[in-house]
């Protein structure tokens, strides 16, 4: 069954003029979710939301369909390690997307091994890096990728970042394929959906910052070797975030940054998949 946009006219209208084609044949992508531990309040409330599932429920496919990709251009396999799925075989896929989590990763470097399902992830990430295959990390994955390569993740001094927030591209970001075609949606800046309590505060060696916010120094990173990550959520619709706000899963943003329809996330995802390894 096709994964259709649940947000109808608003989501389709802002995507109508975007057309990014994959430069090669069928792309085998593995999307690894870390959201919605089984039986958690987060799991139950998300299942009742506008997209009706956690992000193993075709969020990535929905965003790609909205931008005009057909299912014949890509094949996405969805796994949820927070619900017991094993991490994927590295030989079976061309590209990997590692989703976000509400479980903190900032304590990993202090010896905290995290949840049982998080413990194999560090080794898997290091093995995946050696393959040279593209990996795109989102939110908690952005932080996990930084930590396993020797960077630092700490609590945000300014508190929770929440809302459809503008980002500022660095010089490297302005010329990077990940942000090609991303348009201004908050004043003269691109914008993305955020919700995070931790942030990357020290980069791994040789990593390059692609984007910042007013109070976060690294919300998009190129680590080299096919690894890219972002602190924000290009895969989740604003309606999902608003549902989490309404149900008390996350705190509401300030009114000027209320969650709203954005095109930037789907463009960014398409750019990642359109770049050959």
Residue pairs with C-beta under 8 A, 6 or more apart in sequence:
2 65
2 71
3 57
3 58
3 61
3 62
3 65
4 62
4 65
5 11
5 12
5 62
5 65
5 66
5 237
6 50
6 51
6 52
6 62
6 237
6 239
7 50
7 237
7 238
7 239
7 261
10 261
11 66
11 237
11 261
12 66
14 261
14 262
14 263
15 66
15 67
15 68
15 263
15 266
18 67
18 68
18 181
18 263
18 266
18 267
18 270
19 67
19 68
20 67
20 68
20 69
20 181
20 267
20 270
20 271
20 274
21 73
21 274
22 69
22 73
22 74
22 273
22 274
23 274
23 276
24 276
26 72
26 73
26 74
26 75
27 73
27 74
27 75
27 94
27 95
27 273
28 74
28 75
28 77
28 92
28 93
28 94
28 95
29 60
29 74
29 75
29 76
29 77
29 93
29 94
29 95
29 96
29 97
29 273
30 76
30 77
30 79
30 88
30 92
30 93
30 95
30 96
30 97
31 55
31 56
31 60
31 76
31 77
31 78
31 79
31 96
31 97
31 99
32 79
32 80
32 81
32 87
32 88
32 96
32 97
32 98
32 99
33 54
33 55
33 56
33 78
33 79
33 80
33 81
33 82
33 83
33 99
34 80
34 81
34 82
34 98
34 99
34 100
34 101
34 103
34 117
34 118
34 140
34 141
35 42
35 46
35 54
35 55
35 80
35 82
35 99
35 100
35 101
35 102
36 42
36 43
36 46
36 47
36 54
36 55
36 80
36 82
36 83
37 43
37 82
37 83
37 103
37 115
37 117
38 82
38 83
38 84
41 249
42 102
42 249
43 54
43 83
45 243
45 244
45 247
45 249
46 53
46 54
46 240
46 243
46 244
46 249
47 53
47 54
48 243
48 247
49 239
49 240
49 243
49 244
49 247
50 237
50 239
50 240
50 243
51 57
51 59
51 62
51 236
51 237
51 239
51 240
54 80
54 83
55 99
55 100
55 235
55 236
56 78
56 79
56 80
56 83
57 78
58 76
58 78
59 235
59 236
59 237
59 240
60 76
60 78
60 97
60 235
60 269
61 71
61 76
62 237
63 234
63 235
63 265
63 266
63 269
64 74
64 266
64 269
64 270
64 273
65 71
66 266
67 266
67 267
67 269
67 270
69 270
74 273
77 88
77 92
77 93
79 85
79 86
79 87
79 88
81 87
81 117
81 118
81 121
82 101
82 103
82 115
82 117
84 117
87 120
87 121
87 124
88 96
90 127
90 128
90 131
90 133
93 133
94 133
94 134
94 277
95 133
95 134
95 135
95 136
95 272
95 273
95 277
96 128
96 133
96 134
96 135
96 136
97 135
97 136
97 137
97 138
97 235
97 269
97 272
98 135
98 136
98 137
98 138
98 141
98 144
98 145
99 138
99 139
99 140
99 141
99 235
100 138
100 139
100 140
100 141
100 142
100 233
101 139
101 140
101 141
102 140
103 114
103 115
103 118
103 140
104 140
104 197
104 198
105 114
105 118
105 140
105 143
105 144
105 147
105 153
105 198
106 143
106 147
106 153
106 154
106 155
106 198
107 114
108 114
108 122
108 144
108 147
108 153
109 147
109 152
109 153
113 119
121 144
122 144
122 148
125 135
125 144
125 145
125 148
126 148
128 135
129 135
129 149
129 225
129 227
132 225
132 226
132 277
133 226
133 277
134 226
134 227
134 228
134 272
134 275
134 277
135 145
135 226
135 227
135 228
136 228
136 229
136 230
136 269
136 272
137 144
137 145
137 227
137 228
137 229
137 230
138 229
138 230
138 232
138 233
138 234
138 235
139 195
139 196
139 230
139 231
139 232
139 233
141 229
142 200
142 219
142 221
142 229
142 230
142 231
143 153
143 198
143 199
143 200
143 231
145 221
145 223
145 227
145 229
146 152
146 153
146 200
146 203
146 204
146 207
146 218
146 221
146 229
147 153
149 204
149 205
149 207
149 223
150 204
150 205
151 200
151 202
151 203
151 204
151 207
152 200
152 201
152 202
153 198
153 199
153 200
153 201
154 198
154 199
154 201
155 197
155 198
156 196
156 197
156 198
156 199
156 215
156 216
157 215
158 215
159 197
160 195
160 196
160 197
160 251
161 194
161 195
161 196
161 197
161 199
161 213
161 215
161 216
161 231
162 194
162 195
162 250
162 251
162 252
162 253
162 257
163 193
163 194
163 253
163 254
163 257
163 258
163 259
164 185
164 186
164 191
164 192
164 193
164 194
164 238
164 253
164 257
164 258
164 259
164 260
164 262
165 186
165 191
165 192
165 193
165 194
165 213
165 232
165 253
165 257
166 185
166 186
166 187
166 189
166 190
166 191
166 213
166 214
167 189
167 190
167 191
167 192
167 211
167 212
167 213
167 219
167 220
167 232
168 189
168 211
168 212
168 213
168 214
169 179
169 190
169 210
169 211
170 208
170 209
170 210
170 211
170 212
172 208
172 209
172 210
172 222
173 179
173 209
173 210
173 211
173 220
176 210
176 222
177 271
177 274
177 275
178 210
178 220
178 222
178 228
178 268
178 271
178 272
178 275
179 190
179 210
179 211
179 220
179 268
179 271
180 271
181 267
181 271
182 190
182 264
182 267
182 268
182 271
183 190
183 263
183 264
183 267
184 190
185 191
185 262
185 263
185 264
186 257
190 264
191 262
191 264
192 230
192 232
192 233
192 234
192 262
192 264
192 265
192 268
193 232
193 233
193 234
193 236
193 238
193 241
193 259
193 262
193 265
194 213
194 219
194 231
194 232
194 233
195 233
195 241
195 244
195 250
196 231
199 216
199 217
199 218
199 219
199 231
200 216
200 217
200 218
200 219
200 221
200 231
201 217
201 218
203 209
203 218
203 221
204 223
206 223
206 224
207 221
207 222
207 223
207 224
208 221
208 222
208 223
208 224
209 217
209 218
209 220
209 221
210 220
210 221
210 222
210 228
211 219
211 220
211 230
212 218
212 219
213 219
216 231
218 231
219 230
219 231
219 232
220 228
220 229
220 230
220 231
221 228
221 229
221 230
222 228
223 229
226 277
228 272
230 268
232 265
233 241
233 265
234 264
234 265
234 266
234 268
234 269
235 265
235 269
236 265
237 261
238 259
238 260
238 261
238 262
239 259
241 250
241 259
242 259
244 250
245 251
245 252
245 253
245 259
252 258
253 259
